[in-house]
Amino acid sequence: MVRVDDALVRQMIATIVEVADPEREIHSGSRRRGEADVAAAVDPVVVEAEPDSGAEWARLRRAPANFHVPKDVLVNGIDEVSRRRGSPNHVPARALREGRVFYPRP
């Protein structure tokens, strides 16, 4: 099994950023909280200006395919994330509050 550490997560994010040029990318989930076991997924949340829903989601899910670790890529528009920022149950909004930003657009 591949060991998942910050270096691997950064490589995955660099791959996603190269493909998507997002507004930001946030690492969320149990790995970010330090609660992950070896089988836990890497959970990048990609925030884009205007994602093209299904097509963009599929494209970004394929971007880190060469990383043979469990992963769950979420893609959301910045307007939706901003609108739902206070929601306790909206995963991207929660990631903004609790996650670790690995890539903020310069």
N, C-alpha and C positions, 0 to 999 in steps of 0.2 A: 504494500500500500504506500502511496506517495505521502510524504510528510508535508502537511500544510502549515506554512509559517508566513510571516509578513512578506518575505521576499517573493514567495509564490503568489500571494494575493496581489502584490504590486505588479508582477508580471502579467497576471490575468487582467488587471485594470488597465495597464498600458496597452494591451491588445484591444480591449473594448474601446478605449479612448481613440486609438488609431482608426478604428472602423467608424465610430459614431461622432466624435467631437462633441461630447455632451456638455451641458451646462455644469454638471458636477456628477461625481460618482461617489457613492457612500457605501461603506462596508457595514452591514448590519448583522443581526442574528447572534446565535450562541458563540460563534468564534470571536466576534467583536467584544462580547461580554466576558470572554475567558471561560465559558462554561461548556465548550465543545469537547466531544470525545473524537476519536479517530475517524468515525463514520459521519460526522456532522458536515453539512454542506457549507460551501462558501456562498454568501448571499449578497452579491452586489446589487445595489439599487442605482439604476442609470436614470438621470433626470435630463431630459432634452427640451429644447425650445418648443418644438412641434413634432412629436413622434407620429409616425404613420401607422399607428396601432399594430395590427397583425403582421404586416410585412416587416416593419422595423423590429418588432419583438422577435420574430423568427430570425432575422439577420443577426441581431445581437446575441441571441441564444447560441448561434453557430460560431460566433467570434472566438470564444475561449474553448472550442471543442478539443483542441490539442492538449488541454490540461485535464489529465485523467483523474479528476477528483469530483466528488458530488458538488453540484453547483445549482443555484436557483437564481437566474438573472431576471430582475424586474425592471421594466421600462415604463416610465411615466413622463407626462408633460409637466413643465414647470408651472403652468397655470393651474392644473389640477392639484398638484402638490401644495401650492400656495393657498388655494381655496380650502383645502382640507387640513391645513397645517395643525389645527387644534384637535383634530379627531384622534381619540385614543386607539381606534381600530383600523386606521388607514396605515398600511405598512410603510409606504414611502414617507409619510409625514412623521411617523414614529422614528424611522431611520434618521430623518433630519434632526430630530430632538436627541436621540440616543446613540446614533451611529457615529462612525469615524469617517470623516471626509478624506478620501484618498486623492481625489482629483477635483479641485475647484478650477473652473475655467479662468485663465489669467485675464 
